[in-house]
C-alpha cells in the first residue's frame, strides 16, 4: 500500500473513533444551600409538608407525636426572609386542622391562592384546603378520601391539572400513586381514589450505583412536574436523604414506573449526623427546593434549602 493510502486509512480510523458516541455521565447532585431556618415554636417541632411557589417557599411544622396543632412558615426563596403565617380564621399563628400535615400542593382558584394539605387522619378530613393572602391563611375546605369505600390517608399530594370545573390530583401512599379529583369550588365532599402506578425504589441507581438498604428508607412527600411529566420522590433514613426521579409518568401510567438511571440526588450529612430528613420537595424556576428535619447533638436545625447546580430541563 502506498504511503498516501496508509495516511488516508489512518485519518479515516481517527475520524471514526472521534465519531463514536461517549457514554453519558449520570447527573448527580449531592450539595445544597440553606435559604432559611424554620425554628421550633412553643408547640411545633416537626417539619412536615412543603410547597414551592413562584416567589415563596412554604413549610409546615406540627406538634411532634401529637398531630393536634401546626404552624406554617413562609420564606422568600431568594432573600430568605421568613414569616410565621397568621391564622385568619381563628387568630394567632397556630391551627388545629392539618393533622400530620405530611405534604401539600398549591392551587390557584378564581385568582386566589390555596394550599391543599394531606392530614393522614384516620377519621374526619384527610385533605384540607387553606386559602391564603400574603402571610395570612384561612380554612376553606375539608374533604374525605376513600379507596374502595374505605378511609384512605395518603402521605403525599400534588396538583396535576386545573380546569374551569375540576382539580385533578395525584396522591401517594407508601410507594403507590393514586388519582383523585375534586370540583373546583367545592368546600367539602368525598374524593374517591383510583390506583395508578407504583414507584420503583429497590434497585434504583443513585450516582450510577445501587444503595443496598434503599428499600428500608422512609417515604416522604413528593412533587409532580405536570408540564414535564416528571415525579420527584424523596426517601430518608437517619442522616441520609435521597431523591429519585421518574420520567414520562402521568395519571394514565400503570404498572411500576422505573426510577431514572441518569439523574439522582443524595445528601449524606456529617453536620447533622443525628437526622437529615428531606420532608418535601418542589420545583420553582427550574430549581429543586426542599425542607428538612435536621438535628445533631446540639439540637434541631430545621430549614428550607435548594440543591446546588440543578436546573430542571
Secondary structure, DSSP 4 states (H G I P E B T S, - for coil): --HHHHHHHHHHHHHHHHHSPPPPPPEEE--EEEEEE----SS--EEEEEEE-SSEEEEEEE-TTT-S-EEEEEEETTT--EEE-EETTTSSS-BSS-TT--EEEEEEETTEEEEEEE---SSS-SEEEEEEETTEEEEEEEEEEEETTEE---SEEEEEEE-SSEEEEEEEETTEEEEEEEETT-SEEEEE-EEEEEE--TT-EETTEE-TTGGGSEEEEEEEETTTTEEEEEEEETTEEEEEEEES--TT--SEEPPPSSEEEEEE-STT-SEEEEEEEEEETTEEEEEEEEEETTEE--EEEEESS----
